[in-house]
């Protein structure tokens, strides 16, 4: 509840009027200690400088930006999960099979070279005598 008190004109005139030299728009800084003031206190004091209309606009802009950022981060995270899982399930087995196929082709190529070397050695026999070694057919592993 508010208490109203009437001030008479005589009491108002009795107050001491300061001269212009003594009067200042600024408060006395003698009893102000800025070492006790934290950064948070200074930032909250800036609130009074910015008008309410602008503060509301800034607040709504920051809120909208935060909302869009959260939505975007969620979308990117879920997309990364789907892509990574798909790679493990589809591409990794395919890559392993391709590597196996290349190893098999390299093995067959090496075997063909060894067989060609054996034939050259047999053809180069100066006495025409057949060698006692049996030639084995090259088979792919697993067949």
C-alpha positions as CSV (number, residue, x, y, z in Angstrom):
1,X,0.0,0.0,0.0
2,X,1.2,3.5,-0.9
3,X,1.3,6.2,1.7
4,X,0.9,9.7,0.4
5,X,2.3,12.7,2.3
6,X,1.5,16.3,1.5
7,X,4.4,18.7,1.3
8,X,3.7,22.3,1.8
9,X,5.3,25.1,-0.3
10,X,7.1,26.4,2.8
11,X,8.9,23.2,3.4
12,X,9.9,23.1,-0.3
13,X,11.3,26.6,-0.1
14,X,13.3,25.8,3.0
15,X,15.4,23.2,1.2
16,X,18.9,24.4,0.5
17,X,19.4,25.1,-3.2
18,X,22.8,24.3,-4.5
19,X,24.7,26.6,-6.7
20,X,25.4,25.6,-10.3
21,X,29.0,24.9,-9.4
22,X,28.0,22.5,-6.7
23,X,25.3,20.8,-8.7
24,X,26.3,18.0,-11.0
25,X,24.3,15.5,-13.2
26,X,26.7,12.8,-12.2
27,X,26.7,11.0,-8.9
28,X,29.5,11.2,-6.5
29,X,32.1,8.6,-7.5
30,X,33.9,8.8,-4.2
31,X,32.0,6.0,-2.5
32,X,31.8,3.8,-5.7
33,X,34.3,1.0,-5.7
34,X,34.6,-0.6,-9.2
35,X,36.8,-3.5,-7.9
36,X,33.7,-5.0,-6.2
37,X,31.7,-4.9,-9.4
38,X,31.9,-8.0,-11.5
39,X,31.6,-8.4,-15.2
40,X,28.1,-9.8,-14.9
41,X,27.1,-6.7,-12.9
42,X,28.4,-4.5,-15.6
43,X,26.6,-6.5,-18.3
44,X,23.3,-6.4,-16.4
45,X,23.7,-2.6,-16.0
46,X,23.8,-2.3,-19.8
47,X,20.3,-3.6,-19.8
48,X,19.0,-0.2,-18.8
49,X,20.7,1.5,-21.7
50,X,18.9,-0.5,-24.4
51,X,15.2,0.3,-24.8
52,X,12.7,-2.4,-24.1
53,X,11.5,-2.6,-27.7
54,X,15.1,-3.3,-28.9
55,X,15.7,-5.7,-26.1
56,X,12.6,-7.7,-27.1
57,X,13.7,-7.7,-30.7
58,X,17.2,-8.9,-29.8
59,X,15.8,-11.5,-27.5
60,X,13.5,-12.9,-30.2
61,X,16.3,-12.9,-32.8
62,X,18.6,-14.8,-30.5
63,X,15.8,-17.3,-29.6
64,X,15.1,-17.9,-33.3
65,X,18.8,-18.3,-34.1
66,X,19.2,-20.8,-31.2
67,X,16.1,-22.8,-32.3
68,X,17.4,-23.0,-35.9
69,X,20.9,-24.0,-34.7
70,X,19.5,-26.8,-32.6
71,X,17.3,-28.0,-35.5
72,X,20.3,-27.9,-37.9
73,X,22.6,-29.7,-35.4
74,X,20.0,-32.4,-34.9
75,X,19.5,-32.9,-38.6
76,X,23.3,-33.1,-39.3
77,X,23.8,-35.6,-36.5
78,X,21.0,-37.9,-37.7
79,X,22.2,-37.6,-41.3
80,X,25.7,-38.5,-40.2
81,X,24.4,-41.5,-38.3
82,X,22.4,-42.8,-41.4
83,X,25.3,-42.3,-43.8
84,X,27.8,-44.0,-41.5
85,X,25.6,-46.9,-40.8
86,X,24.8,-47.3,-44.5
87,X,28.5,-47.3,-45.3
88,X,29.2,-50.0,-42.8
89,X,26.3,-52.2,-44.0
90,X,26.6,-51.7,-47.8
91,X,30.0,-50.4,-48.9
92,X,32.4,-52.2,-46.5
93,X,31.4,-55.7,-47.5
94,X,31.6,-54.7,-51.2
95,X,35.1,-53.2,-50.6
96,X,36.2,-56.4,-48.9
97,X,35.0,-58.6,-51.8
98,X,36.7,-56.4,-54.3
99,X,40.0,-56.7,-52.3
100,X,39.6,-60.5,-52.3
101,X,39.0,-60.6,-56.0
102,X,42.1,-58.5,-56.6
103,X,44.2,-60.8,-54.4
104,X,42.9,-63.8,-56.4
105,X,43.7,-62.2,-59.7
106,X,47.2,-61.4,-58.5
107,X,47.7,-65.0,-57.3
108,X,46.6,-66.4,-60.7
109,X,48.9,-64.0,-62.5
110,X,51.8,-65.1,-60.4
111,X,51.0,-68.7,-61.0
112,X,50.9,-68.1,-64.7
113,X,54.3,-66.5,-64.6
114,X,55.7,-69.4,-62.7
115,X,54.2,-71.8,-65.2
116,X,55.7,-69.8,-68.1
117,X,59.1,-69.9,-66.3
118,X,58.8,-73.7,-66.0
119,X,58.0,-74.1,-69.7
120,X,61.0,-71.9,-70.7
121,X,63.3,-74.1,-68.5
122,X,61.9,-77.3,-70.2
123,X,62.3,-75.8,-73.6
124,X,65.8,-74.8,-72.9
125,X,67.0,-78.3,-72.0
126,X,70.0,-78.9,-74.4
127,X,69.8,-82.7,-74.3
128,X,66.1,-83.0,-75.2
129,X,65.5,-85.2,-72.2
130,X,62.2,-84.7,-70.4
131,X,62.5,-83.5,-66.8
132,X,61.3,-85.8,-64.1
133,X,59.2,-83.2,-62.4
134,X,55.4,-83.4,-62.8
135,X,53.7,-80.3,-63.8
136,X,50.7,-79.5,-61.7
137,X,47.7,-77.7,-63.0
138,X,47.1,-74.3,-61.4
139,X,43.8,-74.2,-59.5
140,X,42.2,-71.3,-57.8
141,X,41.9,-71.8,-54.0
142,X,38.6,-73.3,-53.0
143,X,38.1,-75.3,-56.2
